[in-house]
Amino acid sequence: MDITFDKVSYVYQPDSPFEHKALDDISFNVPAGSFVAVIGHTGSGKSTLIQHLNGLIRPTAGKVTVGPYVLEAGEKNKQLRQLREKVGVVFQYPEHQLFEETVRKDIAFGPSNFGVEEAEIKKRTKEAIEAVHLNEELLDRSPFDLSGGQMRRVAISGVLAMNPEVIVLDEPTAGLDPRGQKEIMDMFSRLHKEKGLTTVLVTHSMEDALAYADHIVILNKGTVYRQGTPLEIFRDRAALDKVELDVPEVIEFLNKTEEKLGVQIPYRGQSLTELAKELAQWVKGGNGHE
């Protein structure tokens, strides 16, 4: 599903002493099936932006279009239920939203609320736990008896069981160790490709934005500061410095290699270790770099 923000503004507590404009005349497009990362400092408007995607809030001005669904300032949308069935949101610490007595019931909660038949719920539950690599033996256990990583996967399964066409990830790796972070992001990347999902990732990790997204939107003080491919965004250090965002370590390595050695190594998603090996080959004269 395509997503379009068309001159969207959002104001909290308008006409009061606490009025705050969180989004200011934002416009950008997310093509169906793409993976977009939204980055920016705390207070830049990221959380406000993604709340528009499933109608938790409506624009104060402008229009948000998600597939056939339109959220417009001053207009009530009678299709919010259908929209929320198509847009799955994984919030920070999604395991905090678990509440049922068994894993099975927690995963089934969303589809049940939307009137999905029992046989279909069973099918979706099985598919969802397989997608996040959870053992079927856990279905009848309490989610609160599981490890933190397992609980997070249960919560994500509940979102996947809705069969969304758009998945919104709000800092999905918060609180995880580096290994857990990579496992979760690799999982979302795989699901994105296998299911053809439109994926919107809000993250403070420049490394994740570079490694997984095909387009990046930088928000700053409620406006779109810059947008483009990961390489376009992260190669422009001066623009990032102006909004105090870091350059990923991999890009920093490539920049320094080019600056100090005159070597241009094309970035193809390599890790630092892989890039170091390529550089070592070049130093030995073994890979044909000029």
Contacts in CASP RR format, 6 or more apart in sequence:
PFRMAT RR
TARGET T0000
AUTHOR 0000-0000-0000
METHOD contacts of the structure
MODEL  1
MDITFDKVSYVYQPDSPFEHKALDDISFNVPAGSFVAVIGHTGSGKSTLI
QHLNGLIRPTAGKVTVGPYVLEAGEKNKQLRQLREKVGVVFQYPEHQLFE
ETVRKDIAFGPSNFGVEEAEIKKRTKEAIEAVHLNEELLDRSPFDLSGGQ
MRRVAISGVLAMNPEVIVLDEPTAGLDPRGQKEIMDMFSRLHKEKGLTTV
LVTHSMEDALAYADHIVILNKGTVYRQGTPLEIFRDRAALDKVELDVPEV
IEFLNKTEEKLGVQIPYRGQSLTELAKELAQWVKGGNGHE
1 32 0 8 1.000
1 66 0 8 1.000
1 67 0 8 1.000
1 86 0 8 1.000
1 165 0 8 1.000
1 166 0 8 1.000
1 198 0 8 1.000
2 29 0 8 1.000
2 30 0 8 1.000
2 31 0 8 1.000
2 32 0 8 1.000
2 65 0 8 1.000
2 66 0 8 1.000
2 67 0 8 1.000
2 198 0 8 1.000
3 29 0 8 1.000
3 30 0 8 1.000
3 53 0 8 1.000
3 64 0 8 1.000
3 65 0 8 1.000
3 66 0 8 1.000
3 67 0 8 1.000
3 166 0 8 1.000
3 198 0 8 1.000
3 200 0 8 1.000
4 28 0 8 1.000
4 29 0 8 1.000
4 30 0 8 1.000
4 63 0 8 1.000
4 64 0 8 1.000
4 65 0 8 1.000
5 26 0 8 1.000
5 27 0 8 1.000
5 28 0 8 1.000
5 29 0 8 1.000
5 49 0 8 1.000
5 52 0 8 1.000
5 64 0 8 1.000
6 27 0 8 1.000
6 62 0 8 1.000
6 63 0 8 1.000
6 64 0 8 1.000
6 65 0 8 1.000
7 25 0 8 1.000
7 26 0 8 1.000
7 27 0 8 1.000
7 61 0 8 1.000
7 62 0 8 1.000
7 63 0 8 1.000
8 23 0 8 1.000
8 25 0 8 1.000
8 26 0 8 1.000
8 27 0 8 1.000
8 52 0 8 1.000
8 59 0 8 1.000
8 61 0 8 1.000
8 62 0 8 1.000
8 63 0 8 1.000
8 64 0 8 1.000
9 21 0 8 1.000
9 23 0 8 1.000
9 24 0 8 1.000
9 25 0 8 1.000
9 26 0 8 1.000
9 59 0 8 1.000
9 60 0 8 1.000
9 61 0 8 1.000
9 62 0 8 1.000
10 21 0 8 1.000
10 22 0 8 1.000
10 23 0 8 1.000
10 48 0 8 1.000
10 52 0 8 1.000
10 57 0 8 1.000
10 59 0 8 1.000
10 60 0 8 1.000
11 19 0 8 1.000
11 20 0 8 1.000
11 21 0 8 1.000
11 22 0 8 1.000
11 60 0 8 1.000
12 18 0 8 1.000
12 19 0 8 1.000
12 20 0 8 1.000
12 21 0 8 1.000
12 22 0 8 1.000
13 19 0 8 1.000
13 20 0 8 1.000
14 60 0 8 1.000
21 222 0 8 1.000
22 43 0 8 1.000
22 45 0 8 1.000
22 48 0 8 1.000
22 222 0 8 1.000
23 45 0 8 1.000
23 48 0 8 1.000
23 49 0 8 1.000
23 59 0 8 1.000
23 222 0 8 1.000
23 223 0 8 1.000
24 221 0 8 1.000
24 222 0 8 1.000
24 223 0 8 1.000
25 61 0 8 1.000
25 223 0 8 1.000
26 49 0 8 1.000
26 219 0 8 1.000
26 222 0 8 1.000
26 223 0 8 1.000
26 224 0 8 1.000
27 224 0 8 1.000
28 217 0 8 1.000
28 224 0 8 1.000
28 227 0 8 1.000
30 36 0 8 1.000
30 198 0 8 1.000
30 200 0 8 1.000
30 215 0 8 1.000
31 198 0 8 1.000
32 67 0 8 1.000
32 198 0 8 1.000
33 192 0 8 1.000
33 196 0 8 1.000
33 197 0 8 1.000
33 198 0 8 1.000
33 199 0 8 1.000
34 198 0 8 1.000
34 199 0 8 1.000
34 214 0 8 1.000
34 215 0 8 1.000
35 189 0 8 1.000
35 192 0 8 1.000
35 199 0 8 1.000
35 201 0 8 1.000
35 212 0 8 1.000
35 213 0 8 1.000
35 214 0 8 1.000
35 215 0 8 1.000
36 199 0 8 1.000
36 200 0 8 1.000
36 201 0 8 1.000
36 213 0 8 1.000
36 214 0 8 1.000
36 215 0 8 1.000
36 216 0 8 1.000
36 217 0 8 1.000
37 201 0 8 1.000
37 202 0 8 1.000
37 203 0 8 1.000
37 208 0 8 1.000
37 209 0 8 1.000
37 212 0 8 1.000
37 213 0 8 1.000
37 215 0 8 1.000
37 216 0 8 1.000
37 217 0 8 1.000
37 230 0 8 1.000
38 46 0 8 1.000
38 49 0 8 1.000
38 50 0 8 1.000
38 200 0 8 1.000
38 201 0 8 1.000
38 202 0 8 1.000
38 203 0 8 1.000
38 216 0 8 1.000
38 217 0 8 1.000
38 219 0 8 1.000
39 46 0 8 1.000
39 202 0 8 1.000
39 203 0 8 1.000
39 204 0 8 1.000
39 206 0 8 1.000
39 209 0 8 1.000
39 216 0 8 1.000
39 217 0 8 1.000
39 218 0 8 1.000
39 219 0 8 1.000
39 245 0 8 1.000
40 46 0 8 1.000
40 204 0 8 1.000
40 218 0 8 1.000
40 219 0 8 1.000
40 220 0 8 1.000
40 243 0 8 1.000
40 245 0 8 1.000
41 220 0 8 1.000
41 243 0 8 1.000
41 244 0 8 1.000
41 245 0 8 1.000
43 221 0 8 1.000
43 222 0 8 1.000
44 219 0 8 1.000
44 220 0 8 1.000
44 221 0 8 1.000
44 222 0 8 1.000
45 219 0 8 1.000
45 222 0 8 1.000
46 170 0 8 1.000
46 202 0 8 1.000
46 219 0 8 1.000
47 170 0 8 1.000
47 202 0 8 1.000
48 57 0 8 1.000
48 222 0 8 1.000
49 202 0 8 1.000
49 219 0 8 1.000
50 89 0 8 1.000
50 168 0 8 1.000
50 170 0 8 1.000
50 200 0 8 1.000
50 202 0 8 1.000
51 57 0 8 1.000
52 58 0 8 1.000
52 59 0 8 1.000
52 64 0 8 1.000
52 71 0 8 1.000
53 64 0 8 1.000
53 66 0 8 1.000
53 87 0 8 1.000
53 89 0 8 1.000
53 166 0 8 1.000
53 168 0 8 1.000
53 200 0 8 1.000
54 83 0 8 1.000
54 84 0 8 1.000
54 87 0 8 1.000
54 88 0 8 1.000
54 89 0 8 1.000
54 168 0 8 1.000
55 71 0 8 1.000
55 77 0 8 1.000
55 80 0 8 1.000
55 83 0 8 1.000
55 84 0 8 1.000
58 71 0 8 1.000
58 72 0 8 1.000
58 73 0 8 1.000
58 74 0 8 1.000
58 75 0 8 1.000
58 77 0 8 1.000
59 71 0 8 1.000
59 72 0 8 1.000
59 73 0 8 1.000
60 73 0 8 1.000
61 73 0 8 1.000
62 72 0 8 1.000
62 73 0 8 1.000
63 70 0 8 1.000
63 71 0 8 1.000
63 72 0 8 1.000
63 73 0 8 1.000
64 70 0 8 1.000
64 71 0 8 1.000
64 72 0 8 1.000
65 71 0 8 1.000
66 83 0 8 1.000
66 86 0 8 1.000
66 87 0 8 1.000
66 166 0 8 1.000
69 77 0 8 1.000
69 79 0 8 1.000
69 82 0 8 1.000
69 83 0 8 1.000
69 86 0 8 1.000
70 77 0 8 1.000
71 77 0 8 1.000
77 83 0 8 1.000
81 114 0 8 1.000
85 114 0 8 1.000
85 162 0 8 1.000
85 164 0 8 1.000
86 164 0 8 1.000
86 165 0 8 1.000
86 166 0 8 1.000
87 164 0 8 1.000
87 165 0 8 1.000
87 166 0 8 1.000
87 167 0 8 1.000
87 168 0 8 1.000
88 159 0 8 1.000
88 162 0 8 1.000
88 164 0 8 1.000
88 166 0 8 1.000
88 167 0 8 1.000
88 168 0 8 1.000
89 159 0 8 1.000
89 167 0 8 1.000
89 168 0 8 1.000
89 170 0 8 1.000
90 155 0 8 1.000
90 156 0 8 1.000
90 159 0 8 1.000
90 167 0 8 1.000
90 168 0 8 1.000
90 169 0 8 1.000
90 170 0 8 1.000
90 172 0 8 1.000
91 97 0 8 1.000
91 170 0 8 1.000
92 170 0 8 1.000
92 171 0 8 1.000
92 172 0 8 1.000
92 174 0 8 1.000
93 152 0 8 1.000
93 174 0 8 1.000
93 175 0 8 1.000
94 152 0 8 1.000
94 155 0 8 1.000
94 156 0 8 1.000
94 159 0 8 1.000
94 172 0 8 1.000
95 143 0 8 1.000
95 148 0 8 1.000
95 149 0 8 1.000
95 151 0 8 1.000
95 152 0 8 1.000
95 154 0 8 1.000
95 155 0 8 1.000
97 155 0 8 1.000
98 106 0 8 1.000
98 143 0 8 1.000
98 144 0 8 1.000
98 151 0 8 1.000
98 154 0 8 1.000
98 155 0 8 1.000
99 106 0 8 1.000
100 106 0 8 1.000
100 109 0 8 1.000
100 143 0 8 1.000
101 142 0 8 1.000
102 139 0 8 1.000
102 140 0 8 1.000
102 141 0 8 1.000
102 142 0 8 1.000
102 143 0 8 1.000
103 129 0 8 1.000
103 134 0 8 1.000
103 138 0 8 1.000
103 139 0 8 1.000
103 140 0 8 1.000
103 141 0 8 1.000
103 142 0 8 1.000
103 143 0 8 1.000
103 146 0 8 1.000
103 154 0 8 1.000
104 125 0 8 1.000
104 139 0 8 1.000
104 140 0 8 1.000
106 143 0 8 1.000
106 154 0 8 1.000
106 155 0 8 1.000
106 158 0 8 1.000
107 125 0 8 1.000
107 128 0 8 1.000
107 129 0 8 1.000
107 139 0 8 1.000
107 154 0 8 1.000
107 157 0 8 1.000
107 158 0 8 1.000
107 161 0 8 1.000
108 121 0 8 1.000
108 125 0 8 1.000
108 161 0 8 1.000
109 158 0 8 1.000
110 158 0 8 1.000
110 161 0 8 1.000
110 162 0 8 1.000
111 120 0 8 1.000
111 121 0 8 1.000
111 124 0 8 1.000
111 161 0 8 1.000
111 162 0 8 1.000
112 121 0 8 1.000
114 162 0 8 1.000
116 124 0 8 1.000
121 161 0 8 1.000
124 160 0 8 1.000
124 161 0 8 1.000
124 163 0 8 1.000
125 139 0 8 1.000
125 157 0 8 1.000
125 161 0 8 1.000
126 136 0 8 1.000
127 160 0 8 1.000
127 161 0 8 1.000
128 157 0 8 1.000
128 158 0 8 1.000
128 160 0 8 1.000
128 161 0 8 1.000
129 135 0 8 1.000
129 136 0 8 1.000
129 138 0 8 1.000
129 139 0 8 1.000
129 153 0 8 1.000
129 157 0 8 1.000
131 157 0 8 1.000
131 160 0 8 1.000
131 187 0 8 1.000
131 191 0 8 1.000
132 153 0 8 1.000
132 156 0 8 1.000
132 157 0 8 1.000
132 160 0 8 1.000
132 187 0 8 1.000
133 153 0 8 1.000
133 187 0 8 1.000
134 150 0 8 1.000
134 153 0 8 1.000
134 154 0 8 1.000
134 157 0 8 1.000
138 146 0 8 1.000
138 150 0 8 1.000
138 154 0 8 1.000
143 151 0 8 1.000
143 154 0 8 1.000
144 151 0 8 1.000
146 154 0 8 1.000
149 176 0 8 1.000
149 180 0 8 1.000
152 176 0 8 1.000
152 184 0 8 1.000
156 172 0 8 1.000
156 187 0 8 1.000
159 167 0 8 1.000
160 191 0 8 1.000
164 197 0 8 1.000
165 197 0 8 1.000
165 198 0 8 1.000
166 197 0 8 1.000
166 198 0 8 1.000
166 199 0 8 1.000
166 200 0 8 1.000
167 188 0 8 1.000
167 191 0 8 1.000
167 192 0 8 1.000
167 197 0 8 1.000
167 198 0 8 1.000
167 199 0 8 1.000
167 200 0 8 1.000
168 199 0 8 1.000
168 200 0 8 1.000
168 202 0 8 1.000
169 188 0 8 1.000
169 199 0 8 1.000
169 200 0 8 1.000
169 201 0 8 1.000
169 202 0 8 1.000
169 203 0 8 1.000
170 202 0 8 1.000
171 202 0 8 1.000
171 203 0 8 1.000
171 204 0 8 1.000
172 184 0 8 1.000
172 185 0 8 1.000
172 188 0 8 1.000
172 201 0 8 1.000
173 180 0 8 1.000
173 181 0 8 1.000
173 184 0 8 1.000
173 185 0 8 1.000
173 203 0 8 1.000
173 205 0 8 1.000
173 208 0 8 1.000
176 184 0 8 1.000
181 205 0 8 1.000
181 208 0 8 1.000
185 208 0 8 1.000
185 211 0 8 1.000
185 212 0 8 1.000
188 199 0 8 1.000
188 201 0 8 1.000
188 212 0 8 1.000
189 212 0 8 1.000
191 197 0 8 1.000
192 199 0 8 1.000
201 208 0 8 1.000
201 209 0 8 1.000
201 212 0 8 1.000
201 213 0 8 1.000
203 209 0 8 1.000
206 234 0 8 1.000
206 245 0 8 1.000
206 246 0 8 1.000
206 247 0 8 1.000
206 248 0 8 1.000
207 248 0 8 1.000
207 249 0 8 1.000
207 250 0 8 1.000
209 216 0 8 1.000
209 230 0 8 1.000
209 233 0 8 1.000
209 248 0 8 1.000
210 230 0 8 1.000
210 234 0 8 1.000
210 248 0 8 1.000
210 250 0 8 1.000
210 251 0 8 1.000
211 269 0 8 1.000
213 230 0 8 1.000
214 229 0 8 1.000
214 230 0 8 1.000
215 227 0 8 1.000
215 228 0 8 1.000
215 229 0 8 1.000
215 230 0 8 1.000
216 227 0 8 1.000
216 228 0 8 1.000
216 229 0 8 1.000
216 230 0 8 1.000
216 233 0 8 1.000
217 224 0 8 1.000
217 226 0 8 1.000
217 227 0 8 1.000
217 228 0 8 1.000
218 224 0 8 1.000
218 225 0 8 1.000
218 226 0 8 1.000
218 227 0 8 1.000
218 233 0 8 1.000
218 243 0 8 1.000
218 245 0 8 1.000
219 225 0 8 1.000
220 243 0 8 1.000
225 239 0 8 1.000
225 243 0 8 1.000
226 233 0 8 1.000
226 236 0 8 1.000
226 239 0 8 1.000
227 233 0 8 1.000
231 251 0 8 1.000
231 267 0 8 1.000
233 239 0 8 1.000
233 240 0 8 1.000
234 240 0 8 1.000
234 247 0 8 1.000
234 248 0 8 1.000
234 251 0 8 1.000
235 251 0 8 1.000
235 255 0 8 1.000
237 247 0 8 1.000
237 255 0 8 1.000
240 246 0 8 1.000
240 247 0 8 1.000
247 255 0 8 1.000
249 272 0 8 1.000
250 267 0 8 1.000
250 269 0 8 1.000
250 270 0 8 1.000
250 271 0 8 1.000
250 272 0 8 1.000
250 275 0 8 1.000
251 267 0 8 1.000
253 272 0 8 1.000
253 275 0 8 1.000
253 276 0 8 1.000
254 265 0 8 1.000
254 267 0 8 1.000
254 275 0 8 1.000
257 263 0 8 1.000
257 265 0 8 1.000
257 275 0 8 1.000
257 279 0 8 1.000
258 264 0 8 1.000
258 265 0 8 1.000
261 279 0 8 1.000
263 279 0 8 1.000
263 282 0 8 1.000
263 289 0 8 1.000
264 289 0 8 1.000
265 275 0 8 1.000
265 278 0 8 1.000
265 279 0 8 1.000
265 282 0 8 1.000
265 289 0 8 1.000
270 278 0 8 1.000
278 287 0 8 1.000
281 287 0 8 1.000
282 288 0 8 1.000
282 289 0 8 1.000
END
